[in-house]
Amino acid sequence: MTHTRPSGSARVTEASFYTVIAHLVSCRTDKRAHIIYTLASSTPESGLSAKELFNFVKIVISSYFDLLNIHKKLDSRLWTLPVRVSYSELDLLTYFSLNDLFYPDRKARLSSKTVQSIPDAVYSEEDLLKWCGQPSLFPACFTSTFQTLFPVCDEPERSLLPIFFGKKGMEDHTNLLRVGDVITINQSIPQKLREKWTLLFDSRKHGESFTNLLRNVRKHRNTVLVVRDIEGHILVDSARQFGQIMQHFKAR
């Protein structure tokens, strides 16, 4: 994907690039809407036309399917169905992704027989914010595509990633989770809770003390346990099932 910036604009630095990616993977709706608006519009100060947004969404969805094909070639066990889409199918997917924004009052759902048209409309960043906050195919494709294309795991700028939002004194925990782990957690919990969770215990940071682990579990409510044994097996469950989890691991 390419985006033409006005002549004379500042060159993107490595740090600023990772800052943008950090905003993307944080799953914050407002940040994602701002980035989509800026990338899709040729003149952000004048608004975003429906045609510009349509073309941008189409490119991203096409890139998403290209990535699926790449992963299929790398590991044929992951995919049993073809993931190629025709030009007409790509158009339909694009219209489907934009249906709630283009036609908010239309009750009928789109189908392959529906006659499509791009409305003569201009959208603001606030319009995109509302759209990105709804269940939709495109925001998920957009985040997944960028996360796959630009993985950030071991770079120095990794400290920019907002793993613990607004949590003072948690800076020393920023290297305990990979970006993919944060994305998985955030996509599995409600939007309003994505900035409120914190890491209570990690054996790589706090040692192997079972007593300390148990103390943290009992002290906090709504705790999720992720246990990895020395053979790489992973079990995930709520703290209420803590005893059953430990019995399962002891049996091994």
C-alpha positions, 0 to 999 in steps of 0.5 A: 500500500502506498500513500502520496504525501504533500511535497515538502512534508517531513520524512517519516523516522523509524521512531515515528513509524513504530509509534503509528504501529503502536497506536494500531496494535493498541486496538484503540478505536479513536486511533485506528479511525485517525490513521485510516482517515489520514491514509485514505484521504489525499487532502485530510483537511478537506475531508474524505470522499466516499470514493477515496475510502472505497479504493483504500478499503479495497486495497487493504482487503486485497492485501489481507487476502494476499497475506492469507495466500502467503501463509498458506504457502508457508504452512499448508496445514493452516488452510484447507479452502482457497483464499483467492477472490475475484475482482467482483468478489473483492468489490462486493466485500468492499461494499459490504465493509462500508455498508453501515457507513455508506448506507446507515439507513438501509435495512436490507443486507447486501448480496451478490445480486445487489446493485452497488453505487458509491455515494457522493459523500464526504466523511469526517474523522468523527464519521470514521470513529463511529464506523470503526466502533461498530462490528465490521469486517474492515477494522479487523482486516486493517489491524491484522494486515498491518500487524502481519506486514510490520511485526514489532517484537525486538526493536528498541522502539518496542518501548513505545508500545502502549501495553499498559495504558496509563499505569504508572510504575509499570515501565519495567513490565513492558518487555514481558508480553509480545505485541501479538499477545497484547492484540490477542488479549485486547481482541478477546475482551470488551472495548471498554476494558482494553485499557484497564487490565494489568499484568499481575505475575510473570515467572520470568520477572517475579521468579518461581514462587507459587506463594507470590502467584497465589497471593496475586490471584487472591488479591485481584478479582477477574483474574485470567491465568495463562500457564505454560509448562516446560514442554510448551503446553499452554492452559488459559482459564479464570482464577476460579478454576485455578485449582483444577489447572494446577491439578492438570499440570501436576498430572503431567 
